[in-house]
Amino acid sequence: MEKGPENSDDLSSETADSAKAEESPQEDEVAQLQEKLLRLSAEFDNFRKRNIREREEFRKFAVEQMITELLEVYDNFERAIESAKQTDDVESVVKGVEMVFKQFTAILEKEGLQRIECQGEEFDPNLHEAIMHVEHPGHEEGTIVDVCKPGYYLHTKVIRPAMVAVSKKPVDEEKNSSK
């Protein structure tokens, strides 16, 4: 019967070996997946950092073309100032400054800047900022009677609301309507 216990040891050792053989491929697979996960995580982190660098680079140079065009305006303003210092002909100086202003406006319009036209329009808080209310018998209440500072769109987005004066009912009309 001595062989019995040896046989049972052999069996238990074979069972342990077969269990190791079964665990080994699973452990290998888990190790490979962990390695792959680490690699993908590192690649994603590098991608994210590269994306941030590229966006910063794009932001730096996105306005380069417009700045180059505005340099022409800058140069023309310098020439207009020098010319104004050397002449007494105010009319020609004004004409030169108007030409430079038109050049400047054309560049901004080409880039998508549009003035918000609002004189005589109904007040809209999305487009206008009321800085005062004035009695104005010739206009209905809530009508823009004066533009103190123009507002602008950049393409379709309001980048600066117009600062306006808005009409209100005259005090004597308010008293009459409340009676």
C-alpha positions in Angstrom: 0.0 0.0 0.0 2.9 2.2 -0.1 2.1 3.1 -3.6 -1.3 4.5 -2.6 0.0 7.5 -0.9 2.6 8.1 -3.6 -0.2 7.9 -6.1 -2.3 10.4 -4.2 0.7 12.8 -4.0 1.2 12.3 -7.7 -2.4 13.1 -8.3 -2.4 16.2 -6.1 0.8 17.4 -7.8 -0.7 16.8 -11.2 -3.9 18.6 -10.2 -1.7 21.5 -8.9 0.3 21.6 -12.2 -2.9 21.5 -14.3 -4.4 24.4 -12.1 -1.1 26.4 -12.6 -1.3 25.7 -16.3 -4.9 27.0 -16.3 -4.1 30.1 -14.3 -1.0 30.8 -16.2 -2.7 31.7 -19.5 -5.2 33.9 -17.5 -2.5 35.6 -15.6 -0.6 36.2 -18.9 -3.7 37.6 -20.5 -4.3 39.9 -17.5 -0.6 41.0 -17.5 -0.9 41.7 -21.3 -4.1 43.7 -20.8 -2.5 45.7 -18.0 0.5 46.4 -20.2 -1.8 47.4 -23.1 -3.8 49.6 -20.8 -0.7 51.4 -19.5 0.5 51.9 -23.1 -2.9 53.3 -24.2 -3.0 55.5 -21.1 0.5 56.9 -21.9 -0.5 57.4 -25.6 -3.6 59.3 -24.6 -1.7 61.5 -22.2 0.8 62.3 -24.9 -2.1 63.0 -27.3 -3.8 65.3 -24.8 -0.5 67.2 -24.2 0.2 67.5 -27.9 -3.4 68.8 -28.5 -3.0 71.5 -25.8 0.3 72.6 -27.3 -1.2 72.7 -30.8 -4.2 74.8 -29.6 -1.9 77.2 -27.9 0.2 77.5 -31.0 -2.9 78.0 -33.1 -4.2 80.7 -30.7 -0.9 82.5 -30.9 -0.9 82.7 -34.7 -4.6 82.7 -35.5 -4.7 86.5 -35.9 -1.4 86.7 -37.8 -3.0 87.5 -41.1 -5.3 90.2 -39.6 -2.4 91.7 -37.7 -0.4 91.8 -40.9 -3.2 93.7 -42.6 -3.6 96.0 -39.6 0.1 96.9 -39.9 -0.7 98.7 -43.2 -3.3 100.7 -41.3 -0.7 101.4 -38.6 1.8 102.6 -41.1 -0.8 104.8 -42.8 -1.8 106.4 -39.4 1.9 107.2 -38.8 2.2 108.8 -42.2 -1.0 110.8 -41.5 0.3 112.0 -38.2 3.6 113.1 -39.8 1.8 114.8 -42.7 -0.5 116.6 -40.2 2.5 118.0 -38.4 3.9 119.4 -41.6 0.8 121.0 -43.2 -1.7 123.6 -42.3 -4.3 122.1 -44.7 -6.7 120.6 -42.2 -9.0 119.4 -45.0 -6.3 117.1 -46.5 -5.4 115.8 -43.1 -9.1 114.9 -42.4 -9.4 113.3 -45.8 -6.3 111.2 -45.2 -7.5 110.1 -41.8 -10.9 109.2 -43.3 -9.1 107.0 -45.9 -7.2 105.2 -43.2 -10.4 104.7 -41.2 -12.1 103.2 -44.2 -9.2 100.8 -44.7 -9.3 99.8 -41.0 -13.1 99.3 -41.2 -12.8 97.2 -44.3 -10.3 94.9 -42.6 -12.6 94.4 -39.6 -15.7 93.8 -41.8 -13.8 91.3 -43.8 -13.0 89.4 -40.5 -16.8 89.4 -39.7 -17.3 92.5 -37.6 -20.6 94.2 -38.1 -22.1 97.2 -36.3 -25.4 96.7 -34.6 -27.8 99.2 -36.2 -30.3 100.3 -33.5 -31.3 104.0 -33.8 -35.1 104.1 -33.7 -35.4 100.4 -33.1 -37.1 98.7 -30.1 -34.9 98.1 -27.1 -33.6 94.5 -27.0 -31.6 93.5 -23.9 -29.7 90.9 -25.9 -28.3 93.5 -28.2 -28.5 96.8 -26.2 -27.5 98.1 -22.8 -29.7 100.9 -21.6 -27.6 103.5 -19.9 -30.4 106.1 -19.5 -34.1 106.6 -20.0 -35.3 109.8 -21.5 -38.7 111.4 -22.0 -39.2 111.6 -25.7 -42.7 112.5 -26.8 -42.0 111.7 -30.5 -41.2 108.0 -29.8 -43.0 105.1 -28.2 -41.8 103.9 -24.9 -38.9 101.4 -25.2 -37.6 102.9 -28.5 -33.9 103.7 -28.8 -33.5 107.4 -29.2 -29.7 107.8 -29.0 -26.7 105.5 -29.4 -24.0 106.5 -27.0 -21.6 103.7 -27.9 -22.2 101.4 -30.9 -22.4 97.7 -30.4 -20.9 95.0 -32.6 -21.4 91.4 -33.8 -18.6 89.1 -34.7 -20.3 87.0 -37.3 -23.5 86.1 -35.4 -22.3 86.7 -31.9 -22.7 89.9 -30.0 -19.3 90.9 -28.8 -20.3 94.3 -27.4 -23.9 95.4 -26.8 -24.8 98.9 -28.0 -25.0 101.4 -25.1 -28.2 103.3 -25.7 -30.7 105.9 -24.4 -34.2 104.5 -24.4 -37.4 106.6 -24.5 -39.9 106.5 -21.7 -43.4 108.0 -21.3 -43.3 111.7 -20.3 -44.3 112.2 -16.6 -47.5 114.1 -17.5 -48.6 111.1 -19.7 -48.0 108.7 -16.8 -50.1 110.8 -14.5 -52.9 111.0 -17.0 -52.9 107.2 -17.7 -53.0 106.4 -13.9 -56.2 108.5 -13.3 
